[in-house]
Amino acid sequence: EAEGVERGTKIVLQLKESEQEFSLKETVERIIKKYSNFVTYPIYLNGQRVTTLEAIWLKNPKAVTQEEHKQFYKYLTHSVSDPLYTIHFFTDLPLNIHGLFYIPESHVERYGMSKTEPGVNVYCKKVLIQAKHREILPEWLRFTKGCVDSEDLPLHISREHIQNSPLIRRLNTILTRKILRFFEDMLHQDRAKYTKFFSEFGQFFKEGVASDIMY
């Protein structure tokens, strides 16, 4: 179906018999949406556009509406509720970082359910590097949802290298301090709302005090 292509590059793949699933429209669409859902240029599959979402974390924080944040939060978390806090920022020193974090209203650990899984995706120029990265934030901030985009991350970095990358450790430090500074500001701006937040998530900070000497 790629005959007559006038623009771009035509790539023909020969699939092994055991990998025929990659010839299915559903499989290809799932892969595109997972890794390239936010690329600037539209991606079409069999004549239909697959990528329709906007990378709002790259926009000016003041230009993003509350409704856009609510919709994006629900897309990330599959939640029916709205986020309690939104942390959206950009910095270019010491690293180029676009960060967008959401704090949910509650968490499952409080009710004796399974341990909360990390919920922060790592991107480079809108391309997904790793979903639910375990090292981008300390474990005691695992209740935080959102995404981080840094042009300083090489697109070709492997899963093995990204786990132990000095750059990831630097990002971890910068992001953690940014989040803690945000909570400190919220304490002074709206103590009642912060008290509600801390009553729900205070156990995570106690865990951090006991296990993390960095902060």
C-alpha atoms as a printed R data frame, in Angstrom:
    type eleno elety resid chain resno       x       y      z
1   ATOM     1    CA   GLU     A     1   0.000   0.000  0.000
2   ATOM     2    CA   ALA     A     2   3.052   2.277  0.011
3   ATOM     3    CA   GLU     A     3   3.216   2.420 -3.795
4   ATOM     4    CA   GLY     A     4   3.307   5.900 -5.252
5   ATOM     5    CA   VAL     A     5   4.670   7.588 -2.125
6   ATOM     6    CA   GLU     A     6   5.809  11.085 -3.097
7   ATOM     7    CA   ARG     A     7   7.149  12.409  0.212
8   ATOM     8    CA   GLY     A     8   9.460  11.125  2.884
9   ATOM     9    CA   THR     A     9  11.162   7.728  2.995
10  ATOM    10    CA   LYS     A    10   9.669   4.410  1.985
11  ATOM    11    CA   ILE     A    11  10.695   1.486  4.198
12  ATOM    12    CA   VAL     A    12   9.791  -2.116  3.381
13  ATOM    13    CA   LEU     A    13  10.011  -4.636  6.216
14  ATOM    14    CA   GLN     A    14  10.268  -8.401  5.833
15  ATOM    15    CA   LEU     A    15   8.692 -10.087  8.863
16  ATOM    16    CA   LYS     A    16   9.564 -13.489 10.274
17  ATOM    17    CA   GLU     A    17   6.732 -15.996 10.481
18  ATOM    18    CA   SER     A    18   6.815 -15.723 14.270
19  ATOM    19    CA   GLU     A    19   6.399 -11.919 14.135
20  ATOM    20    CA   GLN     A    20   3.348 -11.646 11.907
21  ATOM    21    CA   GLU     A    21   1.487  -9.713 14.604
22  ATOM    22    CA   PHE     A    22   3.438  -6.622 13.502
23  ATOM    23    CA   SER     A    23   1.569  -6.688 10.202
24  ATOM    24    CA   LEU     A    24  -1.731  -6.135 12.016
25  ATOM    25    CA   LYS     A    25  -3.217  -2.650 12.009
26  ATOM    26    CA   GLU     A    26  -4.067  -2.884 15.717
27  ATOM    27    CA   THR     A    27  -0.476  -3.745 16.664
28  ATOM    28    CA   VAL     A    28   1.077  -0.981 14.575
29  ATOM    29    CA   GLU     A    29  -1.431   1.573 15.884
30  ATOM    30    CA   ARG     A    30  -0.726   0.562 19.488
31  ATOM    31    CA   ILE     A    31   3.029   0.993 18.978
32  ATOM    32    CA   ILE     A    32   2.598   4.394 17.322
33  ATOM    33    CA   LYS     A    33   0.356   5.650 20.113
34  ATOM    34    CA   LYS     A    34   2.727   4.393 22.796
35  ATOM    35    CA   TYR     A    35   5.963   5.877 21.469
36  ATOM    36    CA   SER     A    36   5.009   8.647 19.026
37  ATOM    37    CA   ASN     A    37   1.607   9.899 20.119
38  ATOM    38    CA   PHE     A    38   2.850  13.462 20.593
39  ATOM    39    CA   VAL     A    39   5.196  14.006 17.647
40  ATOM    40    CA   THR     A    40   4.715  17.293 15.804
41  ATOM    41    CA   TYR     A    41   3.869  15.820 12.426
42  ATOM    42    CA   PRO     A    42   0.670  13.772 11.992
43  ATOM    43    CA   ILE     A    43   1.085  10.029 11.493
44  ATOM    44    CA   TYR     A    44  -1.372   8.234  9.234
45  ATOM    45    CA   LEU     A    45  -2.122   4.525  9.111
46  ATOM    46    CA   ASN     A    46  -4.104   3.207  6.140
47  ATOM    47    CA   GLY     A    47  -5.220   6.755  5.382
48  ATOM    48    CA   GLN     A    48  -6.433   7.527  8.915
49  ATOM    49    CA   ARG     A    49  -4.641   9.836 11.323
50  ATOM    50    CA   VAL     A    50  -3.383   7.996 14.393
51  ATOM    51    CA   THR     A    51  -1.722  10.777 16.407
52  ATOM    52    CA   THR     A    52  -4.206  13.338 17.732
53  ATOM    53    CA   LEU     A    53  -2.869  14.364 21.155
54  ATOM    54    CA   GLU     A    54  -0.970  17.529 21.984
55  ATOM    55    CA   ALA     A    55   2.172  17.565 24.124
56  ATOM    56    CA   ILE     A    56   0.849  20.136 26.576
57  ATOM    57    CA   TRP     A    57   3.914  19.752 28.815
58  ATOM    58    CA   LEU     A    58   5.903  21.654 26.157
59  ATOM    59    CA   LYS     A    59   3.504  24.595 26.137
60  ATOM    60    CA   ASN     A    60   3.893  27.706 28.240
61  ATOM    61    CA   PRO     A    61   2.401  26.747 31.646
62  ATOM    62    CA   LYS     A    62   0.303  29.927 31.608
63  ATOM    63    CA   ALA     A    63  -1.198  28.948 28.236
64  ATOM    64    CA   VAL     A    64  -2.572  25.584 29.406
65  ATOM    65    CA   THR     A    65  -6.131  25.657 30.739
66  ATOM    66    CA   GLN     A    66  -7.407  23.729 33.726
67  ATOM    67    CA   GLU     A    67  -9.645  21.741 31.403
68  ATOM    68    CA   GLU     A    68  -6.635  20.691 29.310
69  ATOM    69    CA   HIS     A    69  -4.843  19.593 32.471
70  ATOM    70    CA   LYS     A    70  -7.868  17.591 33.618
71  ATOM    71    CA   GLN     A    71  -8.171  15.811 30.269
72  ATOM    72    CA   PHE     A    72  -4.456  15.062 30.051
73  ATOM    73    CA   TYR     A    73  -4.371  13.806 33.649
74  ATOM    74    CA   LYS     A    74  -7.223  11.406 32.933
75  ATOM    75    CA   TYR     A    75  -5.465  10.244 29.765
76  ATOM    76    CA   LEU     A    76  -2.285   9.491 31.752
77  ATOM    77    CA   THR     A    77  -3.898   7.848 34.762
78  ATOM    78    CA   HIS     A    78  -7.224   6.512 33.446
79  ATOM    79    CA   SER     A    79  -8.739   8.184 36.493
80  ATOM    80    CA   VAL     A    80 -12.264   9.600 36.705
81  ATOM    81    CA   SER     A    81 -11.280  12.259 39.256
82  ATOM    82    CA   ASP     A    82  -9.340  15.501 38.827
83  ATOM    83    CA   PRO     A    83  -5.799  16.060 40.138
84  ATOM    84    CA   LEU     A    84  -5.390  17.690 43.527
85  ATOM    85    CA   TYR     A    85  -2.274  19.617 42.465
86  ATOM    86    CA   THR     A    86  -0.686  20.427 39.100
87  ATOM    87    CA   ILE     A    87   3.050  21.170 38.839
88  ATOM    88    CA   HIS     A    88   4.013  22.536 35.415
89  ATOM    89    CA   PHE     A    89   7.352  24.194 34.747
90  ATOM    90    CA   PHE     A    90  10.219  24.715 32.321
91  ATOM    91    CA   THR     A    91  13.909  25.224 33.023
92  ATOM    92    CA   ASP     A    92  16.948  25.405 30.759
93  ATOM    93    CA   LEU     A    93  19.661  25.469 33.431
94  ATOM    94    CA   PRO     A    94  21.457  23.320 34.401
95  ATOM    95    CA   LEU     A    95  19.433  21.058 32.062
96  ATOM    96    CA   ASN     A    96  16.704  21.636 29.530
97  ATOM    97    CA   ILE     A    97  13.622  20.243 31.261
98  ATOM    98    CA   HIS     A    98   9.893  20.448 30.637
99  ATOM    99    CA   GLY     A    99   8.087  18.942 33.604
100 ATOM   100    CA   LEU     A   100   4.401  18.294 34.144
101 ATOM   101    CA   PHE     A   101   3.368  16.497 37.324
102 ATOM   102    CA   TYR     A   102   0.004  15.747 38.846
103 ATOM   103    CA   ILE     A   103  -0.797  14.839 42.436
104 ATOM   104    CA   PRO     A   104  -3.921  12.649 42.706
105 ATOM   105    CA   GLU     A   105  -6.548  13.073 45.378
106 ATOM   106    CA   SER     A   106  -5.818   9.676 46.936
107 ATOM   107    CA   HIS     A   107  -3.728   6.527 46.613
108 ATOM   108    CA   VAL     A   108  -4.352   2.798 46.906
109 ATOM   109    CA   GLU     A   109  -1.694   2.000 49.524
110 ATOM   110    CA   ARG     A   110  -3.695   3.728 52.217
111 ATOM   111    CA   TYR     A   111  -6.390   1.085 51.882
112 ATOM   112    CA   GLY     A   112  -4.022  -1.851 52.150
113 ATOM   113    CA   MET     A   113  -3.873  -2.483 48.410
114 ATOM   114    CA   SER     A   114  -0.791  -3.115 46.290
115 ATOM   115    CA   LYS     A   115   2.181  -0.760 46.218
116 ATOM   116    CA   THR     A   116   1.747   2.302 44.033
117 ATOM   117    CA   GLU     A   117   3.572   1.969 40.714
118 ATOM   118    CA   PRO     A   118   5.704   4.853 39.391
119 ATOM   119    CA   GLY     A   119   3.693   7.057 37.061
120 ATOM   120    CA   VAL     A   120   6.121   9.422 35.316
121 ATOM   121    CA   ASN     A   121   6.943   8.972 31.624
122 ATOM   122    CA   VAL     A   122  10.242  10.213 30.197
123 ATOM   123    CA   TYR     A   123  10.351  11.839 26.739
124 ATOM   124    CA   CYS     A   124  12.938  13.460 24.496
125 ATOM   125    CA   LYS     A   125  11.441  15.937 22.017
126 ATOM   126    CA   LYS     A   126   7.994  14.319 22.403
127 ATOM   127    CA   VAL     A   127   9.305  10.803 21.713
128 ATOM   128    CA   LEU     A   128   8.771   8.344 24.558
129 ATOM   129    CA   ILE     A   129  12.054   7.094 26.005
130 ATOM   130    CA   GLN     A   130  10.564   5.076 28.844
131 ATOM   131    CA   ALA     A   131   7.122   4.811 30.393
132 ATOM   132    CA   LYS     A   132   6.724   4.813 34.180
133 ATOM   133    CA   HIS     A   133  10.415   5.355 34.770
134 ATOM   134    CA   ARG     A   134  11.529   4.071 38.187
135 ATOM   135    CA   GLU     A   135  14.612   6.272 38.617
136 ATOM   136    CA   ILE     A   136  13.392   9.649 37.411
137 ATOM   137    CA   LEU     A   137  11.999  10.381 40.905
138 ATOM   138    CA   PRO     A   138  12.852   8.774 44.271
139 ATOM   139    CA   GLU     A   139  10.658   5.854 45.218
140 ATOM   140    CA   TRP     A   140   8.922   7.771 48.005
141 ATOM   141    CA   LEU     A   141   7.486  10.158 45.370
142 ATOM   142    CA   ARG     A   142   5.947   7.259 43.463
143 ATOM   143    CA   PHE     A   143   2.452   8.715 43.950
144 ATOM   144    CA   THR     A   144   3.379  11.494 41.479
145 ATOM   145    CA   LYS     A   145   1.998  11.168 37.939
146 ATOM   146    CA   GLY     A   146   3.068  13.019 34.826
147 ATOM   147    CA   CYS     A   147   5.868  13.344 32.307
148 ATOM   148    CA   VAL     A   148   9.331  14.816 31.819
149 ATOM   149    CA   ASP     A   149  10.798  15.922 28.504
150 ATOM   150    CA   SER     A   150  14.480  16.774 28.177
151 ATOM   151    CA   GLU     A   151  16.355  17.547 24.964
152 ATOM   152    CA   ASP     A   152  19.528  16.601 26.818
153 ATOM   153    CA   LEU     A   153  18.501  12.934 26.729
154 ATOM   154    CA   PRO     A   154  19.879  11.158 23.634
155 ATOM   155    CA   LEU     A   155  17.155   9.484 21.588
156 ATOM   156    CA   HIS     A   156  19.295   6.389 21.028
157 ATOM   157    CA   ILE     A   157  19.904   5.708 24.718
158 ATOM   158    CA   SER     A   158  19.150   2.099 25.610
159 ATOM   159    CA   ARG     A   159  16.942   0.863 28.433
160 ATOM   160    CA   GLU     A   160  20.039  -0.525 30.197
161 ATOM   161    CA   HIS     A   161  21.969   2.730 29.985
162 ATOM   162    CA   ILE     A   162  19.064   4.932 31.015
163 ATOM   163    CA   GLN     A   163  18.670   3.056 34.290
164 ATOM   164    CA   ASN     A   164  22.204   3.939 35.420
165 ATOM   165    CA   SER     A   165  22.724   7.185 33.556
166 ATOM   166    CA   PRO     A   166  24.381  10.059 35.463
167 ATOM   167    CA   LEU     A   167  22.032  12.336 33.526
168 ATOM   168    CA   ILE     A   168  19.011  10.550 34.988
169 ATOM   169    CA   ARG     A   169  20.447  10.996 38.479
170 ATOM   170    CA   ARG     A   170  20.861  14.728 37.833
171 ATOM   171    CA   LEU     A   171  17.294  14.938 36.556
172 ATOM   172    CA   ASN     A   172  16.126  13.094 39.654
173 ATOM   173    CA   THR     A   173  17.793  15.646 41.931
174 ATOM   174    CA   ILE     A   174  16.515  18.686 40.023
175 ATOM   175    CA   LEU     A   175  12.945  17.389 39.746
176 ATOM   176    CA   THR     A   176  12.716  16.268 43.356
177 ATOM   177    CA   ARG     A   177  13.851  19.634 44.671
178 ATOM   178    CA   LYS     A   178  11.424  21.369 42.324
179 ATOM   179    CA   ILE     A   179   8.523  19.266 43.618
180 ATOM   180    CA   LEU     A   180   9.477  19.757 47.275
181 ATOM   181    CA   ARG     A   181   9.733  23.508 46.731
182 ATOM   182    CA   PHE     A   182   6.244  23.437 45.207
183 ATOM   183    CA   PHE     A   183   4.816  21.685 48.265
184 ATOM   184    CA   GLU     A   184   6.496  24.218 50.530
185 ATOM   185    CA   ASP     A   185   4.850  27.032 48.569
186 ATOM   186    CA   MET     A   186   1.461  25.298 48.754
187 ATOM   187    CA   LEU     A   187   1.789  25.042 52.540
188 ATOM   188    CA   HIS     A   188   1.970  28.838 52.756
189 ATOM   189    CA   GLN     A   189  -0.590  29.590 50.046
190 ATOM   190    CA   ASP     A   190  -3.431  27.322 51.151
191 ATOM   191    CA   ARG     A   191  -2.796  25.538 54.431
192 ATOM   192    CA   ALA     A   192  -6.217  23.841 54.487
193 ATOM   193    CA   LYS     A   193  -5.693  22.244 51.079
194 ATOM   194    CA   TYR     A   194  -2.116  21.286 51.967
195 ATOM   195    CA   THR     A   195  -3.317  19.702 55.217
196 ATOM   196    CA   LYS     A   196  -5.738  17.586 53.192
197 ATOM   197    CA   PHE     A   197  -2.891  16.574 50.895
198 ATOM   198    CA   PHE     A   198  -0.502  15.715 53.727
199 ATOM   199    CA   SER     A   199  -3.090  13.669 55.608
200 ATOM   200    CA   GLU     A   200  -3.368  11.515 52.489
201 ATOM   201    CA   PHE     A   201   0.293  11.351 51.435
202 ATOM   202    CA   GLY     A   202   2.245  12.082 54.611
203 ATOM   203    CA   GLN     A   203   3.350   8.456 54.928
204 ATOM   204    CA   PHE     A   204   5.393   8.786 51.727
205 ATOM   205    CA   PHE     A   205   7.352  11.736 53.136
206 ATOM   206    CA   LYS     A   206   8.011   9.818 56.343
207 ATOM   207    CA   GLU     A   207   9.332   6.995 54.182
208 ATOM   208    CA   GLY     A   208  11.585   9.484 52.408
209 ATOM   209    CA   VAL     A   209  12.951  10.882 55.673
210 ATOM   210    CA   ALA     A   210  13.809   7.367 56.833
211 ATOM   211    CA   SER     A   211  15.305   6.103 53.577
212 ATOM   212    CA   ASP     A   212  16.645   9.029 51.544
213 ATOM   213    CA   ILE     A   213  19.537  11.121 52.805
214 ATOM   214    CA   MET     A   214  19.639  13.279 49.654
215 ATOM   215    CA   TYR     A   215  16.758  15.566 50.601
